[in-house]
Amino acid sequence: MIKGNFPIEKFKNIETPFYYYDVELLNKTLDLVKKCSTEHNAIVHYAVKANANKKVLSLIAKSGLGADCVSGNEVQAAINAGFPADKIVFAGVGKTDKEINLALDNDIFCFNAESFPELEVINELAKAKGKTANVELRVNPNIDAHTHKKITTGLNENKFGFNMEDLQSACQFIDKASNLKLIGLHFHIGSQITDLNAYESLCVRINELQEEFDSWGIKIENINVGGGLGINYEHPNHIPIADFESYFRVFAKHLKLRDGQRLHCEPGRSLVAQCGSLITKVTYVKKGVNKQFAIVDAGMTDLIRPALYDAYHRIENISSDLEVEKYDVVGPICESSDVFDKDVELNKTQRGDYLAIRSAGAYGEIMASNYNLRRLPLGYLSTEL
Ligand SMILES: *Cc1c(COP(=O)(O)O)cnc(C)c1O
């Protein structure tokens, strides 16, 4: 079996389960993104919600990217990690007054606004501070990203963004508002998008909208195409880095930017998923009638994606080189959905073996909970072990 490289000797001093982040892979990924975005004159904002581990955040901040935040605490975490405020964007349908004030106080780059009442509140709060808030309108482009129904965001039935019919009046609203400035349009059509045709459709839609904006005589400085680029969960060893070259090429080829317009994007998963693994120890191997179970010390409280989205993660026994057998890999939580995967081929597994649940760097550690009064998993960088 092909497996990742793990310093298993060093794991013996660490309480399991824990997240292990391969810094070399993270840096390689960041280098590629920087190379491609520089070539295409694009600005990249890391979507903090994918992984807000302080050590991971500060590595990403050091690489020079901006940050895309969806809560006040994320804005604060991004600033604490060293992201420059003028590269922070703030999205979300339910920004509270407290969160908006925090963002205003820090002079972030812009608010990605999602509704009329939100525009009204941002304007009032900015006025009270004697500031002008930059806003991008988040547009719901009604595009099917062909991804899991719980992570698609760009359809009319979703709660996100302005409908296209409301854009002209949203522009008029901003124009009349004393303390708002329209600086861009924002889109985000979904997550774990592996078919780049979805982005091509987005480009076509943006091109249509731009013609309307031209006809209204409204100039837009920034086009933010959001995040969503998928990664290869099946083959993390063969395909450890997402295809950023093709991703940026789609926009270069299909998106008709106006003079001086700047492309922005907000990758989350594609930057951090592959560098992270959840490391767990086998507590028991239990023989069923037709099955055997590897009962591990990690559960859905540590990595909820399989239970929440039926997500697949490759699992490797990194302690054993014995012949391969099949196991259902399950956690200890009192929920029948606490199953990482069924009929997993693992090298013959014994109590005490370490398993690596791969591609878990995004929406893993950050979604952990205390359910069953479990301790939250800690995250370690490869460079600190
Ligand atoms: C979640 C999110 C992203 C990042 O999505 P990924 O699929 O992790 O790349 C980007 N922008 C917005 C507005 C988001 O909500």
PDBQT file of the ligand as one rigid body, heavy atoms in Angstrom, charges set to zero:
ROOT
HETATM    1  C1  LIG A 401     -16.345  28.739   2.338  1.00  0.00    +0.000 C 
HETATM    2  C2  LIG A 401     -16.048  29.925   1.519  1.00  0.00    +0.000 A 
HETATM    3  C3  LIG A 401     -14.902  29.958   0.721  1.00  0.00    +0.000 A 
HETATM    4  C4  LIG A 401     -13.917  28.814   0.644  1.00  0.00    +0.000 C 
HETATM    5  O1  LIG A 401     -14.452  27.683   0.080  1.00  0.00    +0.000 OA
HETATM    6  P1  LIG A 401     -13.499  26.413  -0.242  1.00  0.00    +0.000 P 
HETATM    7  O2  LIG A 401     -14.416  25.455  -0.859  1.00  0.00    +0.000 OA
HETATM    8  O3  LIG A 401     -12.951  25.930   1.048  1.00  0.00    +0.000 OA
HETATM    9  O4  LIG A 401     -12.436  26.892  -1.178  1.00  0.00    +0.000 OA
HETATM   10  C5  LIG A 401     -14.657  31.099  -0.010  1.00  0.00    +0.000 A 
HETATM   11  N1  LIG A 401     -15.506  32.154   0.016  1.00  0.00    +0.000 NA
HETATM   12  C6  LIG A 401     -16.621  32.149   0.767  1.00  0.00    +0.000 A 
HETATM   13  C7  LIG A 401     -17.502  33.333   0.750  1.00  0.00    +0.000 C 
HETATM   14  C8  LIG A 401     -16.935  31.048   1.538  1.00  0.00    +0.000 A 
HETATM   15  O5  LIG A 401     -18.045  31.048   2.263  1.00  0.00    +0.000 OA
ENDROOT
TORSDOF 0
